[in-house]
Amino acid sequence: MNAGTACIEKKQSVAQEILGRAERLASISQDLAQRTTSKLDSVTLATPTAGKAEERTKDMEAYPPLFEQLRDYLVTIERSLDTIASVVGRAEL
């Protein structure tokens, strides 16, 4: 194995590590959004209609596969945080 190949393999493994962390964060954020919604359901006002999240994903340009996956995870995290903020904002405690 030459130095160039080792560098490429290291870059790929770093990219896979970052992608793996983004995937875990997306999963955690989805779980937290679901638990927040479930726990606060009885003390929140009616859910507003969706639309903002769909607007954001409509006109996205194509990215290389790795960045496409990363963007998908980041969009998931963003949607989850929007859900949490919405539920907490509507809570009547």
RAZI-V840061 format. One record per pair of residues at least 12 apart in sequence whose C-alpha atoms are under 8 Angstrom apart, sorted by the first residue. I is the first residue (numbers start at 0). J is the second residue. Records with the same first field share a line. If there is no record, write none. Layout:
I=J ; J
//
This chain:
14=65
18=65 ; 68 ; 69
21=69 ; 72 ; 73
22=69 ; 72
24=72 ; 76
25=72 ; 73 ; 75 ; 76
28=75 ; 76 ; 79 ; 80
29=75 ; 76 ; 79
31=79 ; 83
32=79 ; 80 ; 82 ; 83
35=83 ; 86
36=82 ; 83 ; 86
39=86 ; 87 ; 90
42=90 ; 91 ; 92
43=86 ; 87 ; 89 ; 90 ; 91
44=89 ; 90 ; 91
45=89
52=78
//
